[in-house]
Amino acid sequence: MIEVIAHIFIIAGIIFDLLGCIGMVRLPDVYNRLQASTKCVTLGTCSILFGVFVRYGFSAMGMSALVCIVFLLLTAPVAAHALVRAAHRSGFELDEITVCDDYKDDSDLRT
């Protein structure tokens, strides 16, 4: 039964990773692509790693998977935020279908 649950998490993670890769190809601008890639990592890869933890338990491999999950959850959103802010400061334009730009009038970003 534990292997079935582990396989469900792994398959769900693979599906999230696949959808994130499709989003990176199909979405219009750098901001949307970074959002898709961040969701892909946090939901997909962490789900795969959690499936590995469920399968192997508290062994060395399972504990390594848990450490990797914590590392990804702490670093992926921060890295994506830094990349988006740098892209905005560098002048990358938003797509015309973008609804709002909260940083457009922020004078701190232009200095």
FITI-612404 format. One record per atom (N, C-alpha, C): residue in three letters; x, y, z. Coordinates in steps of 0.001 Angstrom, whole numbers, plus 500000, padded with zeros to 6 digits. Layout:
// residues N
<ala, <X, Y, Z>>
...
***
This chain:
// residues 111
<met, <500815, 498803, 500000>>
<met, <500000, 500000, 500000>>
<met, <500861, 501264, 500000>>
<ile, <501987, 501224, 500718>>
<ile, <502868, 502379, 500771>>
<ile, <503465, 502664, 499398>>
<glu, <503797, 501607, 498665>>
<glu, <504355, 501811, 497323>>
<glu, <503340, 502451, 496383>>
<val, <502067, 502107, 496541>>
<val, <501028, 502709, 495700>>
<val, <500924, 504206, 495985>>
<ile, <500938, 504577, 497262>>
<ile, <500879, 505993, 497634>>
<ile, <502113, 506721, 497111>>
<ala, <503285, 506106, 497233>>
<ala, <504515, 506716, 496728>>
<ala, <504436, 506923, 495222>>
<his, <503922, 505930, 494507>>
<his, <503798, 506061, 493056>>
<his, <502790, 507144, 492676>>
<ile, <501736, 507306, 493455>>
<ile, <500764, 508367, 493179>>
<ile, <501427, 509738, 493300>>
<phe, <502214, 509939, 494365>>
<phe, <502928, 511210, 494522>>
<phe, <503927, 511430, 493390>>
<ile, <504627, 510392, 493003>>
<ile, <505625, 510525, 491937>>
<ile, <504958, 510844, 490603>>
<ile, <503868, 510174, 490301>>
<ile, <503150, 510434, 489045>>
<ile, <502557, 511835, 489044>>
<ala, <501996, 512264, 490178>>
<ala, <501466, 513634, 490264>>
<ala, <502579, 514653, 490066>>
<gly, <503742, 514387, 490633>>
<gly, <504870, 515293, 490446>>
<gly, <505339, 515360, 489007>>
<ile, <505355, 514226, 488342>>
<ile, <505744, 514206, 486935>>
<ile, <504747, 514997, 486095>>
<ile, <503461, 514874, 486414>>
<ile, <502445, 515633, 485681>>
<ile, <502625, 517131, 485910>>
<phe, <502879, 517551, 487163>>
<phe, <503117, 518968, 487434>>
<phe, <504359, 519466, 486697>>
<asp, <505420, 518674, 486687>>
<asp, <506627, 519074, 485969>>
<asp, <506369, 519191, 484471>>
<leu, <505610, 518268, 483919>>
<leu, <505275, 518331, 482498>>
<leu, <504461, 519588, 482190>>
<leu, <503465, 519877, 483015>>
<leu, <502650, 521073, 482793>>
<leu, <503481, 522349, 482952>>
<gly, <504422, 522342, 483876>>
<gly, <505298, 523493, 484028>>
<gly, <506181, 523698, 482812>>
<cys, <506682, 522611, 482236>>
<cys, <507494, 522718, 481020>>
<cys, <506668, 523222, 479847>>
<ile, <505445, 522754, 479736>>
<ile, <504559, 523250, 478678>>
<ile, <504267, 524726, 478889>>
<gly, <504075, 525135, 480145>>
<gly, <503845, 526539, 480453>>
<gly, <505026, 527414, 480097>>
<met, <506233, 526900, 480285>>
<met, <507411, 527692, 479939>>
<met, <507516, 527912, 478432>>
<val, <506994, 527005, 477653>>
<val, <507030, 527154, 476199>>
<val, <505868, 528026, 475710>>
<arg, <504709, 527871, 476310>>
<arg, <503508, 528508, 475792>>
<arg, <503227, 529914, 476325>>
<leu, <503716, 530244, 477514>>
<leu, <503372, 531534, 478109>>
<leu, <504117, 532672, 477419>>
<pro, <503541, 533886, 477429>>
<pro, <504024, 534943, 476542>>
<pro, <505279, 535697, 476978>>
<asp, <505505, 535910, 478266>>
<asp, <506643, 536746, 478647>>
<asp, <507434, 536109, 479781>>
<val, <508541, 536755, 480123>>
<val, <509469, 536197, 481102>>
<val, <508818, 536060, 482478>>
<tyr, <507919, 536940, 482822>>
<tyr, <507288, 536915, 484139>>
<tyr, <506362, 535714, 484290>>
<asn, <505565, 535453, 483284>>
<asn, <504682, 534288, 483315>>
<asn, <505476, 532990, 483257>>
<arg, <506552, 532984, 482494>>
<arg, <507378, 531781, 482396>>
<arg, <508065, 531464, 483718>>
<leu, <508528, 532498, 484408>>
<leu, <509133, 532270, 485717>>
<leu, <508107, 531767, 486730>>
<gln, <506898, 532255, 486628>>
<gln, <505843, 531767, 487522>>
<gln, <505557, 530297, 487253>>
<ala, <505507, 529917, 485989>>
<ala, <505264, 528518, 485651>>
<ala, <506401, 527628, 486112>>
<ser, <507629, 528095, 485949>>
<ser, <508760, 527264, 486365>>
<ser, <508836, 527136, 487881>>
<thr, <508479, 528176, 488608>>
<thr, <508490, 528095, 490073>>
<thr, <507420, 527138, 490576>>
<lys, <506240, 527193, 490008>>
<lys, <505191, 526243, 490388>>
<lys, <505599, 524823, 490041>>
<cys, <506261, 524684, 488912>>
<cys, <506736, 523371, 488477>>
<cys, <507689, 522786, 489516>>
<val, <508619, 523587, 489987>>
<val, <509598, 523095, 490959>>
<val, <508946, 522819, 492303>>
<thr, <508163, 523774, 492793>>
<thr, <507636, 523597, 494142>>
<thr, <506592, 522492, 494215>>
<leu, <505732, 522395, 493238>>
<leu, <504699, 521357, 493294>>
<leu, <505171, 520033, 492709>>
<gly, <505822, 520090, 491571>>
<gly, <506203, 518868, 490883>>
<gly, <507382, 518152, 491510>>
<thr, <508486, 518846, 491621>>
<thr, <509696, 518205, 492127>>
<thr, <509558, 517840, 493596>>
<cys, <508921, 518701, 494376>>
<cys, <508713, 518360, 495786>>
<cys, <507774, 517170, 495937>>
<ser, <506803, 517028, 495059>>
<ser, <505920, 515867, 495104>>
<ser, <506681, 514585, 494757>>
<ile, <507560, 514668, 493771>>
<ile, <508385, 513499, 493442>>
<ile, <509269, 513120, 494616>>
<leu, <509906, 514104, 495214>>
<leu, <510770, 513831, 496363>>
<leu, <509983, 513299, 497552>>
<phe, <508764, 513793, 497745>>
<phe, <507949, 513264, 498830>>
<phe, <507551, 511816, 498550>>
<gly, <507294, 511487, 497287>>
<gly, <507032, 510098, 496927>>
<gly, <508224, 509202, 497213>>
<val, <509425, 509716, 496976>>
<val, <510637, 508963, 497314>>
<val, <510733, 508767, 498819>>
<phe, <510403, 509821, 499583>>
<phe, <510429, 509688, 501041>>
<phe, <509414, 508650, 501524>>
<val, <508210, 508680, 500964>>
<val, <507186, 507704, 501355>>
<val, <507650, 506295, 501035>>
<arg, <508289, 506131, 499898>>
<arg, <508736, 504801, 499483>>
<arg, <509866, 504270, 500354>>
<tyr, <510852, 505112, 500680>>
<tyr, <512037, 504640, 501394>>
<tyr, <512031, 504956, 502889>>
<gly, <511079, 505727, 503357>>
<gly, <510952, 505990, 504792>>
<gly, <512104, 506806, 505339>>
<phe, <512469, 506509, 506578>>
<phe, <513504, 507280, 507261>>
<phe, <514900, 506714, 507039>>
<ser, <515142, 506163, 505871>>
<ser, <516482, 505701, 505521>>
<ser, <517298, 506897, 505034>>
<ala, <518514, 506642, 504600>>
<ala, <519369, 507733, 504116>>
<ala, <518766, 508400, 502885>>
<met, <518193, 507614, 501996>>
<met, <517593, 508182, 500798>>
<met, <516346, 509002, 501127>>
<gly, <515529, 508502, 502031>>
<gly, <514326, 509223, 502419>>
<gly, <514640, 510538, 503115>>
<met, <515632, 510524, 503984>>
<met, <516009, 511748, 504674>>
<met, <516642, 512749, 503703>>
<ser, <517390, 512268, 502733>>
<ser, <517942, 513163, 501703>>
<ser, <516813, 513814, 500912>>
<ala, <515773, 513053, 500619>>
<ala, <514625, 513617, 499900>>
<ala, <513951, 514702, 500731>>
<leu, <513811, 514486, 502034>>
<leu, <513209, 515514, 502896>>
<leu, <514057, 516767, 502956>>
<val, <515361, 516611, 503040>>
<val, <516257, 517772, 503061>>
<val, <516149, 518540, 501746>>
<cys, <516065, 517824, 500636>>
<cys, <515922, 518479, 499335>>
<cys, <514596, 519214, 499224>>
<ile, <513532, 518658, 499793>>
<ile, <512231, 519330, 499781>>
<ile, <512324, 520655, 500528>>
<val, <512908, 520627, 501715>>
<val, <513041, 521852, 502504>>
<val, <513889, 522872, 501745>>
<phe, <514992, 522416, 501162>>
<phe, <515855, 523318, 500396>>
<phe, <515110, 523950, 499228>>
<leu, <514359, 523157, 498483>>
<leu, <513614, 523694, 497342>>
<leu, <512526, 524665, 497777>>
<leu, <511828, 524347, 498858>>
<leu, <510765, 525237, 499324>>
<leu, <511312, 526564, 499837>>
<leu, <512542, 526573, 500326>>
<leu, <513133, 527812, 500817>>
<leu, <513800, 528631, 499715>>
<thr, <514335, 527986, 498703>>
<thr, <515126, 528716, 497714>>
<thr, <514397, 529033, 496411>>
<ala, <513506, 528193, 495948>>
<ala, <512870, 528407, 494646>>
<ala, <512036, 529690, 494599>>
<pro, <511180, 529972, 495573>>
<pro, <510419, 531235, 495505>>
<pro, <511306, 532470, 495627>>
<val, <512338, 532402, 496448>>
<val, <513243, 533541, 496612>>
<val, <514010, 533802, 495320>>
<ala, <514493, 532748, 494695>>
<ala, <515216, 532898, 493435>>
<ala, <514307, 533441, 492334>>
<ala, <513084, 532960, 492267>>
<ala, <512152, 533447, 491250>>
<ala, <511831, 534919, 491478>>
<his, <511654, 535320, 492735>>
<his, <511384, 536726, 493033>>
<his, <512565, 537600, 492619>>
<ala, <513783, 537154, 492907>>
<ala, <514966, 537923, 492534>>
<ala, <515087, 538040, 491015>>
<leu, <514798, 536963, 490294>>
<leu, <514870, 537000, 488835>>
<leu, <513808, 537915, 488233>>
<val, <512603, 537869, 488772>>
<val, <511536, 538724, 488258>>
<val, <511848, 540192, 488533>>
<arg, <512342, 540475, 489722>>
<arg, <512679, 541862, 490046>>
<arg, <513814, 542366, 489152>>
<ala, <514819, 541531, 488915>>
<ala, <515917, 541925, 488037>>
<ala, <515431, 542124, 486604>>
<ala, <514536, 541278, 486141>>
<ala, <513991, 541434, 484794>>
<ala, <513193, 542729, 484684>>
<his, <512435, 543057, 485707>>
<his, <511639, 544284, 485684>>
<his, <512551, 545510, 485720>>
<arg, <513591, 545468, 486529>>
<arg, <514527, 546592, 486612>>
<arg, <515326, 546747, 485325>>
<ser, <515542, 545656, 484619>>
<ser, <516286, 545714, 483362>>
<ser, <515441, 546215, 482206>>
<gly, <514152, 546295, 482403>>
<gly, <513295, 546865, 481379>>
<gly, <512582, 545865, 480496>>
<phe, <512516, 544600, 480887>>
<phe, <511755, 543640, 480107>>
<phe, <510276, 544017, 480156>>
<glu, <509690, 544131, 478999>>
<glu, <508293, 544551, 478907>>
<glu, <507345, 543414, 479247>>
<leu, <506237, 543772, 479868>>
<leu, <505172, 542812, 480106>>
<leu, <504402, 542611, 478812>>
<asp, <503753, 541490, 478687>>
<asp, <502930, 541228, 477513>>
<asp, <501723, 542149, 477540>>
<glu, <501153, 542410, 476370>>
<glu, <500015, 543338, 476300>>
<glu, <498761, 542800, 476986>>
<ile, <498687, 541491, 477225>>
<ile, <497505, 540948, 477895>>
<ile, <497626, 540976, 479416>>
<thr, <498778, 541458, 479923>>
<thr, <498969, 541534, 481369>>
<thr, <498021, 542574, 481944>>
<val, <497364, 542220, 483032>>
<val, <496322, 543065, 483593>>
<val, <496895, 544232, 484393>>
<cys, <497889, 543982, 485234>>
<cys, <498416, 545074, 486054>>
<cys, <499924, 544928, 486232>>
<asp, <500550, 546063, 486529>>
<asp, <501978, 546119, 486817>>
<asp, <502135, 546897, 488116>>
<asp, <502267, 546190, 489219>>
<asp, <502343, 546840, 490520>>
<asp, <503643, 547616, 490711>>
<tyr, <504693, 547293, 489978>>
<tyr, <505977, 547963, 490140>>
<tyr, <506193, 549119, 489161>>
<lys, <505213, 549440, 488325>>
<lys, <505397, 550423, 487289>>
<lys, <505770, 551791, 487852>>
<asp, <505145, 552218, 488919>>
<asp, <505380, 553539, 489478>>
<asp, <506333, 553534, 490670>>
<asp, <506992, 552432, 490932>>
<asp, <507888, 552325, 492082>>
<asp, <509230, 552968, 491730>>
<ser, <509540, 554078, 492368>>
<ser, <510774, 554810, 492049>>
<ser, <512011, 554098, 492568>>
<asp, <511883, 553240, 493588>>
<asp, <513038, 552520, 494117>>
<asp, <513607, 551538, 493109>>
<leu, <512782, 551041, 492219>>
<leu, <513247, 550053, 491250>>
<leu, <514018, 550697, 490106>>
<arg, <513865, 551962, 489875>>
<arg, <514513, 552611, 488742>>
<arg, <515879, 553204, 489082>>
<thr, <516268, 553176, 490331>>
<thr, <517559, 553763, 490705>>
<thr, <518668, 552767, 490640>>
***
